[in-house]
Amino acid sequence: MSSRERILGRVRRALADAPSEDTPIERAYLREHGDRSVEETVELLAENLADYRAIVHRCTTADLPATLAGMLAARGSKTVLVPPGLERSWLAEADTEQVPDRVETTPHELDRIDSVVTACAVAVAETGTIVLDGGPDQGRRRITLVPDHHICVVRVPDQVVSSVPQALERLDPVRPLTWISGPSATSDIELDRVEGVHGPRTLEVVLVDTQASVEVNS
């Protein structure tokens, strides 16, 4: 008996009691870790975003235009890239040149843009992750990878989930998904952290409390 036959024989014996391919396998994965309220889930998202060195802001829908205008002014941004489906009211108070995203825009032109503002598809509290799916208010993937400053707006609580499994249920796997956990960062062999190598050096996240606006107007 050759070595190959001996090894295959051991594999067959080890798999003798294994279920067949047609037998369904139950996987008792936890859908989320802990029992949190909506408010606690949002707080966890904010904590984990900050832990990844993202800058977190909070406001209501009514205050969002002023909040974004203040953030761009504080950054000293003279130009801001705007996805085609971004709500126009969001940047209504910004004293910044708004540059529309165009197919013909080159990477060098994108690199000269000071900031980009987008919405998101979903945000994951347990991992501090924001997911973009290339929707009209998020734009193409490259507009959030080339400019050095990314402002992402998250509607709270509608777009916030506890866990990755819950996020996957909301996402279309055929869309171009970008998972963002803090600003771009990497470390060399000496563990020296370098930011901005693979994407924006600065990530600012605005958690917009949509329910607060409803309560005020109701």
C-alpha positions as CSV (number, residue, x, y, z in Angstrom):
1,M,0.0,0.0,0.0
2,S,1.4,3.4,-1.0
3,S,1.5,6.4,1.3
4,R,-1.2,8.0,-0.8
5,E,-3.6,5.1,-0.2
6,R,-2.8,5.0,3.5
7,I,-3.6,8.7,3.8
8,L,-6.8,8.4,1.8
9,G,-7.9,5.4,4.0
10,R,-7.4,7.5,7.1
11,V,-9.5,10.3,5.6
12,R,-12.3,7.9,4.7
13,R,-12.4,6.3,8.2
14,A,-12.4,9.8,9.8
15,L,-15.4,10.8,7.6
16,A,-17.3,7.6,8.1
17,D,-19.7,9.1,10.6
18,A,-19.9,12.6,8.9
19,P,-23.3,13.7,7.5
20,S,-23.8,13.5,3.8
21,E,-23.7,16.5,1.6
22,D,-27.5,16.6,1.4
23,T,-27.9,16.7,5.2
24,P,-28.5,20.3,6.3
25,I,-26.0,21.7,8.9
26,E,-27.3,23.9,11.6
27,R,-25.0,26.7,12.6
28,A,-25.9,28.3,15.9
29,Y,-24.1,31.6,15.3
30,L,-25.0,34.5,17.5
31,R,-26.7,37.2,15.5
32,E,-25.5,39.8,18.0
33,H,-23.5,39.8,21.2
34,G,-25.6,41.0,24.1
35,D,-29.1,42.4,24.4
36,R,-29.0,46.2,23.7
37,S,-31.6,48.8,23.2
38,V,-31.6,51.0,20.1
39,E,-29.9,53.8,22.0
40,E,-27.3,51.5,23.4
41,T,-26.6,50.2,19.9
42,V,-26.0,53.7,18.6
43,E,-23.7,54.5,21.5
44,L,-21.7,51.4,20.8
45,L,-21.3,52.4,17.2
46,A,-20.1,55.9,18.2
47,E,-17.6,54.4,20.7
48,N,-16.2,51.9,18.1
49,L,-16.0,54.5,15.4
50,A,-14.0,56.7,17.7
51,D,-11.8,53.8,18.8
52,Y,-10.9,53.4,15.1
53,R,-9.9,57.1,15.1
54,A,-12.9,58.3,13.1
55,I,-14.2,61.7,14.2
56,V,-17.8,61.4,15.3
57,H,-20.4,64.2,15.2
58,R,-24.1,64.1,16.2
59,C,-26.9,66.3,15.0
60,T,-30.6,66.3,14.0
61,T,-31.8,66.4,10.4
62,A,-32.6,70.1,10.7
63,D,-29.1,70.8,11.9
64,L,-27.3,68.7,9.3
65,P,-26.6,71.5,6.7
66,A,-25.0,73.7,9.4
67,T,-23.1,70.8,10.8
68,L,-21.6,69.9,7.4
69,A,-20.8,73.5,6.6
70,G,-19.0,73.9,9.9
71,M,-17.0,70.7,9.4
72,L,-15.9,71.7,5.9
73,A,-15.0,75.2,7.1
74,A,-13.0,73.8,10.0
75,R,-11.1,71.5,7.6
76,G,-10.4,74.5,5.3
77,S,-11.9,72.6,2.4
78,K,-12.3,74.7,-0.8
79,T,-13.7,71.9,-2.9
80,V,-16.1,69.0,-2.0
81,L,-17.0,66.1,-4.2
82,V,-20.7,65.4,-4.4
83,P,-22.3,62.1,-5.4
84,P,-25.2,62.5,-8.0
85,G,-27.9,61.4,-5.5
86,L,-26.8,63.3,-2.4
87,E,-29.6,65.4,-1.0
88,R,-29.0,68.9,-2.1
89,S,-30.1,70.4,1.2
90,W,-27.3,68.7,3.1
91,L,-24.7,71.1,1.6
92,A,-27.0,74.1,1.2
93,E,-25.1,76.2,3.8
94,A,-21.6,75.1,2.8
95,D,-19.3,77.9,1.5
96,T,-17.4,75.4,-0.6
97,E,-17.2,74.7,-4.3
98,Q,-19.3,71.6,-5.0
99,V,-17.7,69.3,-7.6
100,P,-20.1,66.7,-9.2
101,D,-18.8,63.2,-9.7
102,R,-18.2,62.5,-13.4
103,V,-17.2,59.3,-15.1
104,E,-14.4,61.2,-17.0
105,T,-12.8,62.5,-13.8
106,T,-9.3,61.2,-13.5
107,P,-7.6,59.9,-10.3
108,H,-5.3,63.0,-10.4
109,E,-8.3,65.3,-10.4
110,L,-9.9,63.4,-7.6
111,D,-6.6,63.7,-5.6
112,R,-6.9,67.5,-5.8
113,I,-10.4,67.4,-4.2
114,D,-10.3,68.5,-0.6
115,S,-13.2,66.5,0.8
116,V,-16.0,64.2,-0.2
117,V,-19.5,63.9,1.4
118,T,-21.5,60.7,1.1
119,A,-24.4,58.8,2.8
120,C,-24.0,55.1,3.6
121,A,-25.9,51.9,3.2
122,V,-25.6,50.6,6.7
123,A,-23.4,51.0,9.9
124,V,-22.4,48.1,12.2
125,A,-22.2,48.9,15.9
126,E,-20.2,45.9,17.1
127,T,-17.4,46.5,14.6
128,G,-17.6,50.3,14.1
129,T,-17.9,49.7,10.4
130,I,-19.7,51.8,7.8
131,V,-20.7,50.1,4.5
132,L,-21.2,51.8,1.2
133,D,-22.9,50.0,-1.7
134,G,-22.4,52.5,-4.5
135,G,-25.9,53.9,-4.2
136,P,-26.8,57.3,-5.8
137,D,-26.1,59.2,-2.5
138,Q,-22.7,57.4,-2.1
139,G,-21.3,57.4,-5.6
140,R,-18.7,55.2,-7.1
141,R,-16.1,53.5,-4.9
142,R,-13.2,55.6,-6.1
143,I,-14.6,58.9,-4.9
144,T,-14.3,57.7,-1.3
145,L,-10.8,56.2,-1.7
146,V,-8.9,58.9,-3.4
147,P,-9.7,62.2,-1.7
148,D,-7.9,62.6,1.7
149,H,-11.0,63.6,3.7
150,H,-14.3,61.6,3.8
151,I,-17.4,62.8,5.6
152,C,-20.0,60.1,5.9
153,V,-23.6,60.7,7.0
154,V,-25.4,57.9,8.9
155,R,-29.1,58.1,9.5
156,V,-29.8,57.1,13.1
157,P,-31.4,54.7,14.0
158,D,-32.6,53.5,10.6
159,Q,-29.2,52.6,9.2
160,V,-27.6,51.2,12.3
161,V,-27.5,47.5,13.1
162,S,-25.8,45.6,15.9
163,S,-23.8,43.0,13.9
164,V,-22.3,42.0,10.6
165,P,-24.9,39.2,10.0
166,Q,-27.7,41.8,10.4
167,A,-25.8,44.1,8.0
168,L,-25.5,41.4,5.4
169,E,-29.2,40.9,5.4
170,R,-29.7,44.5,4.3
171,L,-27.0,44.4,1.6
172,D,-27.1,43.2,-2.0
173,P,-24.1,41.0,-2.6
174,V,-23.9,41.9,-6.3
175,R,-23.3,45.6,-5.5
176,P,-19.8,47.1,-5.1
177,L,-19.6,47.0,-1.3
178,T,-17.0,49.1,0.5
179,W,-16.5,48.3,4.2
180,I,-14.9,51.1,6.2
181,S,-13.6,50.8,9.8
182,G,-11.9,54.1,10.5
183,P,-9.6,56.1,8.3
184,S,-7.1,54.2,6.0
185,A,-4.3,52.8,8.1
186,T,-1.5,50.2,7.9
187,S,1.6,49.3,9.9
188,D,5.0,48.3,8.8
189,I,7.2,45.5,10.2
190,E,8.1,47.8,13.1
191,L,4.4,48.4,13.8
192,D,4.7,52.1,12.9
193,R,1.2,53.2,12.0
194,V,0.8,55.1,8.7
195,E,-2.6,56.6,7.7
196,G,-3.8,57.5,4.3
197,V,-2.1,54.8,2.3
198,H,-5.1,53.0,0.9
199,G,-7.8,55.7,1.3
200,P,-8.7,58.9,3.2
201,R,-6.4,59.9,6.0
202,T,-9.4,61.5,7.8
203,L,-12.8,60.0,8.3
204,E,-15.6,62.0,9.9
205,V,-18.9,60.4,10.6
206,V,-22.1,62.4,11.2
207,L,-24.8,60.5,13.2
208,V,-28.0,62.2,12.2
209,D,-30.9,61.6,14.6
210,T,-33.9,61.4,12.3
211,Q,-36.3,60.6,15.1
212,A,-35.4,63.9,16.9
213,S,-36.6,65.8,13.9
214,V,-39.8,63.9,13.8
215,E,-40.5,64.5,17.5
216,V,-39.9,68.2,17.1
217,N,-42.2,68.5,14.1
218,S,-45.0,66.3,15.5
